Amino acid sequence: MAKSKNRQYNHANFVTDNRFYVEIDSAIAASFSECSGLSIQVDKETFFEGGVNDQQRILLKQAKFDDITLKRGITNDLTFWEWMNKILSTGAKERRNINILVFNQAGETMQRWTLIGAVPVGWKTPSLQASGNSVAIEELTLAYEGLKVVANPSGSGGATKVKRDSLGYFSGS
């Protein structure tokens, strides 16, 4: 492969899927065993132009962000439950920007994924069994309104409580 003059090639610094943390309220919230569902799908509409038989036209529409599920062993930290309980008891839809930090093997932050305007939409505990001996896993499902991805971030970026601006949007910073 020819090396482009405009592009600098470095050795890739790969990340394994077991080195990540989640920040809530500008602090590492917990050590999670799993983070799943982070994805974006852009809706599209396909149409054909008369007389052009060898191509199609694609119009891009809105992006859809799938819910994300965070899993961790149950501890005495009630952060998830307290956030969910605010919605249940007071109806306050407290939204937060949540950071998911991914590290390389050297412990350097490789990417920061910020879920913009995240709100809990599900909380789940495991089935409890007297004969069981596995770790009890707590799950939190979050819906979010946008996503910002930063490579090699310096610092955490401060996952914080957020408010809408005058146009009804959340800031991604």
PEBEL-V376677 format. One record per pair of residues at least 12 apart in sequence whose C-alpha atoms are under 6 Angstrom apart, sorted by the first residue. I is the first residue (numbers start at 1). GAP is how many residues later the second one is. D is the distance in whole Angstrom. If there is no record, write none. Layout:
{{I;GAP;D} {I;GAP;D}}
This chain:
{{15;89;5} {19;83;6} {19;84;5} {20;81;5} {20;82;4} {20;83;6} {21;79;6} {21;80;5} {22;77;6} {22;78;5} {23;75;6} {23;76;5} {23;136;6} {24;74;6} {24;135;5} {25;134;5} {25;135;5} {26;132;4} {26;133;5} {26;134;6} {32;39;6} {32;40;5} {33;38;6} {33;39;5} {34;36;6} {34;37;5} {35;34;6} {35;35;5} {36;32;6} {36;33;5} {37;31;5} {38;30;5} {39;27;6} {40;24;6} {40;25;5} {41;22;6} {41;23;5} {42;20;6} {42;21;4} {43;18;5} {43;19;6} {44;15;6} {44;16;5} {44;17;5} {45;13;6} {45;14;5} {46;12;5} {67;75;6} {67;76;5} {68;73;6} {68;74;5} {69;71;6} {69;72;4} {70;69;6} {70;70;5} {71;67;6} {71;68;5} {72;65;5} {72;66;5} {73;63;6} {73;64;4} {73;65;6} {74;62;6} {74;63;6} {74;64;5} {95;22;5} {95;23;5} {95;24;5} {95;67;6} {96;21;5} {96;22;5} {96;64;5} {96;65;4} {96;66;5} {97;18;5} {97;19;5} {97;20;5} {97;21;6} {97;62;5} {97;63;5} {98;16;5} {98;17;5} {98;61;5} {99;14;6} {99;15;4} {99;60;6} {100;12;6} {100;13;5} {109;43;6} {110;41;6} {110;42;5} {111;39;6} {111;40;4} {111;41;5} {112;37;6} {112;38;5} {113;35;6} {113;36;5} {114;33;6} {114;34;5} {115;29;6} {115;32;5} {116;28;6} {116;29;6} {116;30;5} {116;31;6} {116;56;6} {117;27;5} {117;28;6} {118;25;6} {118;26;4} {119;23;5} {119;24;6} {120;21;6} {120;22;4} {121;20;6} {121;21;6} {122;18;6} {122;19;5} {123;16;6} {123;17;5} {124;14;6} {124;15;5} {125;13;5}}
